[in-house]
Amino acid sequence: MILIPCLALTGLSGYRAAGGTPRGLAIVKLKRMRIIGINGICMLVPCAFFLAARAAELRLDGVFYGVQSVELLAGSVNLALMTLNFRDGLRIVRLRKT
């Protein structure tokens, strides 16, 4: 529940830092943030609620592990995209210093 607002604030701060018309790496980062947000809201949050409910009922069957696999894959995609955004953010900072 804390992650989604933090991601939204991160995206908002990045958008403000990019200025009115983002260019170059800033556009790439903003597109990635959209994917990260959609993935979080449409995949990770529903999976988390489903898995929590199933675990509370001790229904650890094939469906549980299938949904858990989907959640791990979606989380890995988000982590990879956030890592790329971090890398590009460092590049942008280096470019601004020169």
MIKOL-474897 format. One record per residue: y, x, z of N, C-alpha, C, O in turn. Coordinates in steps of 0.1 Angstrom, whole numbers, padded with zeros to 4 digits. Each point is the difference from the previous one (the first is absolute). Layout:
<guzas>
{guza {Y,X,Z},{Y,X,Z},{Y,X,Z},{Y,X,Z}},
...
</guzas>
This chain:
<guzas>
{guza {-0012,0008,0000},{0012,-0008,0000},{0013,0009,0000},{0010,-0005,-0005}},
{guza {-0011,0016,0010},{0011,0009,0001},{0002,0008,-0014},{0011,0003,-0004}},
{guza {-0022,-0001,-0003},{0001,0008,-0012},{0008,-0006,-0011},{0007,0007,-0007}},
{guza {-0009,-0020,0005},{0007,-0007,-0011},{0015,0001,0002},{0007,0004,-0010}},
{guza {-0001,-0008,0021},{0014,0002,0001},{0005,0014,-0001},{0011,0003,-0006}},
{guza {-0019,0007,0011},{0004,0014,-0001},{0000,0004,-0015},{0009,0007,-0004}},
{guza {-0019,-0012,-0004},{0000,0003,-0014},{0012,-0006,-0007},{0006,0006,-0009}},
{guza {-0003,-0018,0013},{0012,-0007,-0006},{0013,0007,0003},{0008,0002,-0009}},
{guza {-0007,0003,0021},{0012,0007,0004},{0001,0014,-0007},{0011,0004,-0005}},
{guza {-0023,0002,0003},{0000,0013,-0007},{0004,-0003,-0015},{0008,0008,-0005}},
{guza {-0013,-0018,-0001},{0004,-0003,-0014},{0015,-0003,-0001},{0006,0004,-0010}},
{guza {-0001,-0012,0020},{0014,-0003,-0001},{0009,0012,0002},{0010,0002,-0007}},
{guza {-0014,0007,0016},{0008,0012,0002},{-0001,0009,-0013},{0010,0006,-0003}},
{guza {-0021,-0006,-0003},{-0002,0008,-0012},{0009,-0006,-0012},{0006,0007,-0008}},
{guza {-0006,-0020,0008},{0008,-0007,-0010},{0015,0003,0002},{0007,0003,-0010}},
{guza {-0003,-0003,0022},{0014,0002,0003},{0004,0015,-0003},{0011,0003,-0005}},
{guza {-0020,0006,0009},{0002,0014,-0003},{0001,0003,-0015},{0007,0009,-0004}},
{guza {-0015,-0017,-0004},{0000,0003,-0014},{0013,-0005,-0007},{0003,0004,-0011}},
{guza {0005,-0012,0018},{0012,-0005,-0006},{-0001,-0013,-0008},{-0011,-0006,0000}},
{guza {0021,0002,-0006},{0000,-0013,-0008},{-0009,0000,-0011},{-0007,-0010,-0003}},
{guza {0006,0021,-0005},{-0009,0001,-0011},{-0009,0012,0001},{0004,0011,-0004}},
{guza {-0016,-0013,0010},{-0009,0012,0002},{-0004,0006,-0014},{-0002,-0008,-0009}},
{guza {0000,0021,0009},{-0004,0007,-0012},{-0012,0009,0004},{-0001,0004,0011}},
{guza {-0006,0000,-0021},{-0010,0011,0001},{-0011,-0003,0011},{-0006,-0010,0000}},
{guza {0005,0019,0009},{-0010,-0001,0010},{0002,-0011,0009},{-0009,-0006,0006}},
{guza {0022,0002,-0004},{0003,-0012,0009},{-0007,-0013,-0006},{-0005,-0008,0008}},
{guza {0006,0007,-0021},{-0006,-0012,-0006},{-0015,0000,0002},{-0006,-0010,0003}},
{guza {0000,0022,-0005},{-0015,0001,0002},{-0004,-0004,0014},{-0009,-0007,0003}},
{guza {0017,0013,0007},{-0002,-0003,0014},{0001,-0015,0003},{-0008,-0006,0007}},
{guza {0018,-0001,-0012},{0002,-0014,0002},{-0011,-0008,-0006},{-0005,-0010,0006}},
{guza {0000,0014,-0017},{-0012,-0008,-0006},{-0012,0002,0008},{-0008,-0009,0002}},
{guza {0006,0021,0003},{-0012,0002,0009},{0002,-0008,0013},{-0010,-0006,0005}},
{guza {0022,0005,0000},{0002,-0008,0013},{-0003,-0014,-0003},{-0005,-0007,0009}},
{guza {0008,0001,-0020},{-0004,-0013,-0003},{-0015,-0002,0000},{-0005,-0010,0006}},
{guza {-0002,0019,-0012},{-0015,-0001,0000},{-0005,0001,0014},{-0009,-0007,0004}},
{guza {0015,0017,0004},{-0005,0001,0014},{0002,-0013,0008},{-0008,-0004,0007}},
{guza {0020,-0002,-0009},{0003,-0012,0007},{-0009,-0012,-0004},{-0005,-0007,0009}},
{guza {0003,0006,-0022},{-0009,-0011,-0005},{-0014,0002,0005},{-0007,-0009,0004}},
{guza {0002,0022,-0005},{-0013,0003,0005},{-0001,-0003,0015},{-0011,-0005,0004}},
{guza {0021,0008,0003},{-0001,-0002,0015},{0000,-0015,0003},{-0008,-0004,0009}},
{guza {0017,-0004,-0015},{0001,-0014,0003},{-0012,-0008,-0006},{-0005,-0009,0007}},
{guza {0001,0012,-0019},{-0011,-0008,-0007},{-0014,0005,0003},{-0009,-0008,-0001}},
{guza {0007,0021,0005},{-0013,0005,0003},{-0003,0004,0014},{-0009,-0005,0007}},
{guza {0018,0013,-0002},{-0003,0006,0014},{0001,-0010,0011},{-0008,0000,0009}},
{guza {0019,-0008,-0009},{0002,-0009,0011},{-0011,-0011,0000},{-0006,-0002,0011}},
{guza {0003,-0004,-0022},{-0011,-0010,0000},{-0013,0006,0004},{-0008,-0006,0007}},
{guza {0005,0018,-0012},{-0013,0006,0004},{0000,0003,0015},{-0011,-0002,0006}},
{guza {0022,0006,-0001},{0000,0003,0015},{-0002,-0012,0008},{-0008,0000,0009}},
{guza {0014,-0011,-0013},{-0002,-0013,0007},{-0015,-0004,-0001},{-0006,-0005,0010}},
{guza {0001,0005,-0022},{-0014,-0004,-0002},{-0009,0009,0008},{-0009,-0005,0006}},
{guza {0010,0018,-0007},{-0008,0009,0008},{0001,-0002,0015},{-0010,0001,0007}},
{guza {0022,-0003,-0002},{0001,-0003,0014},{-0007,-0012,0004},{-0006,0000,0011}},
{guza {0007,-0011,-0019},{-0007,-0012,0004},{-0015,0002,-0001},{-0007,-0005,0009}},
{guza {0002,0011,-0019},{-0014,0003,-0001},{-0005,0009,0011},{-0011,-0003,0005}},
{guza {0018,0013,-0002},{-0004,0009,0011},{0000,-0007,0014},{-0009,0002,0008}},
{guza {0018,-0011,-0006},{0001,-0008,0012},{-0012,-0009,0002},{-0005,-0003,0011}},
{guza {0000,-0002,-0023},{-0012,-0008,0000},{-0013,0008,0000},{-0011,-0006,0000}},
{guza {0012,0019,-0001},{-0011,0009,-0002},{-0008,-0003,-0012},{-0012,0002,-0001}},
{guza {0019,-0006,-0010},{-0007,-0003,-0013},{0002,0013,-0009},{0008,-0001,-0009}},
{guza {-0016,0011,0012},{0002,0012,-0007},{-0011,0001,-0011},{-0010,0008,0000}},
{guza {0012,-0017,-0010},{-0010,-0001,-0011},{0005,0007,-0013},{0010,0008,0001}},
{guza {-0016,-0010,-0012},{0004,0006,-0012},{0014,-0003,-0005},{0007,0008,-0006}},
{guza {-0003,-0021,0009},{0013,-0004,-0004},{0011,0008,0008},{0010,0005,-0006}},
{guza {-0013,-0003,0019},{0009,0007,0008},{0002,0015,-0005},{0011,0004,-0002}},
{guza {-0023,0002,-0001},{0001,0014,-0005},{0006,0001,-0014},{0006,0010,-0004}},
{guza {-0008,-0021,-0004},{0006,0000,-0014},{0015,-0001,0001},{0007,0007,-0006}},
{guza {-0002,-0016,0015},{0015,-0001,0002},{0005,0012,0006},{0011,0005,-0003}},
{guza {-0018,0001,0012},{0004,0013,0006},{0001,0011,-0010},{0010,0008,0000}},
{guza {-0019,-0008,-0010},{0001,0010,-0010},{0012,-0002,-0009},{0007,0009,-0004}},
{guza {-0004,-0022,0001},{0012,-0003,-0008},{0013,0004,0008},{0009,0006,-0006}},
{guza {-0009,-0008,0019},{0011,0003,0008},{0002,0016,0000},{0011,0005,-0001}},
{guza {-0022,0002,0002},{0001,0014,0000},{0005,0006,-0013},{0008,0009,-0001}},
{guza {-0012,-0015,-0010},{0004,0004,-0013},{0015,-0003,-0002},{0007,0009,-0005}},
{guza {-0003,-0021,0009},{0014,-0004,-0001},{0009,0009,0008},{0011,0004,-0004}},
{guza {-0016,-0001,0016},{0008,0009,0009},{0001,0014,-0005},{0010,0007,0001}},
{guza {-0021,-0002,-0008},{0000,0013,-0006},{0010,0001,-0011},{0007,0010,-0002}},
{guza {-0006,-0021,-0006},{0009,-0001,-0011},{0014,0001,0006},{0009,0008,-0005}},
{guza {-0006,-0016,0015},{0013,0001,0006},{0004,0014,0006},{0011,0005,-0002}},
{guza {-0021,0001,0008},{0002,0013,0006},{0003,0010,-0011},{0009,0009,0001}},
{guza {-0016,-0010,-0012},{0003,0009,-0012},{0013,-0002,-0006},{0008,0010,-0003}},
{guza {-0004,-0023,0002},{0014,-0003,-0006},{0011,0005,0010},{0010,0005,-0005}},
{guza {-0012,-0007,0018},{0010,0005,0009},{0001,0015,0001},{0011,0005,0001}},
{guza {-0022,0002,-0003},{0000,0014,-0001},{0008,0005,-0012},{0008,0009,0000}},
{guza {-0010,-0016,-0012},{0007,0003,-0012},{0015,-0002,0002},{0009,0007,-0004}},
{guza {-0005,-0018,0011},{0014,-0003,0003},{0006,0010,0009},{0011,0004,-0002}},
{guza {-0019,0001,0012},{0005,0010,0009},{0003,0013,-0008},{0010,0007,0002}},
{guza {-0019,-0003,-0011},{0001,0012,-0008},{0013,-0002,-0009},{0008,0010,-0001}},
{guza {-0007,-0021,-0005},{0012,-0002,-0009},{0013,-0001,0008},{0010,0005,-0005}},
{guza {-0011,-0010,0017},{0012,0000,0008},{0005,0014,0004},{0012,0003,0000}},
{guza {-0022,0006,0002},{0003,0014,0003},{0007,0006,-0013},{0009,0008,0001}},
{guza {-0015,-0011,-0012},{0006,0005,-0013},{0014,-0005,-0002},{0009,0008,-0004}},
{guza {-0006,-0020,0007},{0013,-0005,-0001},{0010,0007,0009},{0011,0003,-0004}},
{guza {-0015,-0001,0016},{0008,0007,0010},{0003,0015,-0005},{0011,0004,0001}},
{guza {-0021,0002,-0006},{0002,0014,-0006},{0010,0000,-0012},{0008,0009,-0001}},
{guza {-0009,-0019,-0007},{0008,-0001,-0012},{0015,-0003,0004},{0009,0005,-0006}},
{guza {-0007,-0012,0017},{0014,-0003,0004},{0006,0012,0007},{0012,0001,0000}},
{guza {-0020,0008,0005},{0006,0012,0007},{0004,0010,-0010},{0009,0008,0003}},
{guza {-0014,-0009,-0016},{0004,0010,-0010},{0012,-0004,-0008},{0005,0007,-0009}},
</guzas>
